[in-house]
Amino acid sequence: MKTTFAPFDVAHYLSDEKIITEYLTVSAEDPDPDIFLLALGNVSRARGMAQISKDTGLGRESLYKALHKGAHPRFETIKAVLNALGIKLAFVSTKTSEAST
């Protein structure tokens, strides 16, 4: 008897805002930019690609292509998707500040 497994789809587990935010944060810190694109695509699928497409004004096919491994989407596209997801992009310094004396 051969055992078969259903494909794992992380999008099924992205139902909570805190989980989504942490997932995107961790993926953005990975040195491989494809990891962030994959994560952004997974979150978009979890929220509904048709709705994200409508909210960004981009076609579904264009969205799938932009959030695919090896894609090089424009910054405006990433911002539009994040905005449609209700996610704010924030920056944190990795350098420690030294007080001037």
C-alpha positions, 0 to 999 in steps of 0.5 A: 500500500502506497502512502500519499500526502496532500500538498502542504499549502501554508496559505491555509494557516495564514488566517490571523493578522499577527501570524501574517505579520510575523510571517512577512517580517521573517521572510523579508529578513531572509537574504533570498528575495524570492522567500519574501515574494513567496510569502507575499504570494501566500498571504495574498492567496490566503486573503483571496487573490481576486480581492487583492487584484481588485484592490491593487488594480492589477490583473490576477495573472500579473499578480501571480507573475509578480509574486513568483520565484525569480520575479523582479516586481517594481517597488510600486507593485509590492507597496500596492499589494502590502496596502491591499493586505493592510500591511504597513512597511516599517524600517528598524535600524540594525545599528546601535546609536552612540551618544555624542559626548 
